Amino acid sequence: MRHTQNSAPPARSLLVSDFDGTMTREDFYQLTIKNLLPADVPDYWVDYRAGRITHFQALQAYFAAIRADESTVRAIVERMQLDPKIATGVRNLDRAGWDVMITSAGCAWYIRILLAEAGVDVPVFANPGRFEEGRGLLMEPPAPGPFFSPTLGVDKAAVVRQGLLDHRLVAFAGDGFPDLDAARLVPESLRFARADLAQALTGEGLRFQPFNCWSEIARALCDLDRTESARAGATESSS
């Protein structure tokens, strides 16, 4: 049987989500700076803000400066406090027609540890890496591709754009300044923000949905009326 465009099933919706500080309570790099680094480690953020190195290079340098053993580092990973309801949230989103994709300027090494412990299997676009005692967490840039960023490693906005090009209803959730470009691309009803991202959006006069934990986002999207959401997106795109 031949399917016409009108008879084709609608594309599944897509939630593009940051990880550190969005799916978790704490950021790994902040916990690293507070708990894992020797006292003489330079302030790489000064170099980043001065434009001498990229955001990726700053994180890479901090992670490589870790000299604790792996068990100590994994204990810090646990202190990130992944939302305990994340597995339920992902399952509920799946039943409601939503795919979840994680995009992160951090390292896939600790992201996959926490997701595996929670029993969550979703696509992850993050900087690859491995832990070696005596050498730290060795983060590398991803292979070149459509979602590669030379400054962050992962271009979150490119992931959102691809979802929109595929005619999907796209939501975005994040908490940091690197999330701003991606957040701008979705309508306010599908834009979830907290912390630095919320501050940046407020500064630009852009509305968003505040959240305290990631499972709140999952619950909000599951309750969302798809027709009204699509209309809201069309209205904002034409304005």
Buried (B, 14 or more C-beta within 10 A) or exposed (E): EEEEEEEEEEEBBBBBBBBBBBBBBBBBBEBBBEBBBEEEBEEBBEBBEEEEBBBBBBBBBBBBBBBBEEEEBBEBBEBBEBBEBBBBBBEBBBEBBBBBBBBBBBBBBBBBBBBEEBEBEBEBBBBBBEBEEEEBBBBBBBEEEEBBBEEBBBBBBBBBBBBBEEEBBBBBBBBBEBBBBBBBBBBBBBBBBBBBBBEBBEEEEBEBBEBEBBBBBBBBBBEBEBEEBBEBBEEBEEE
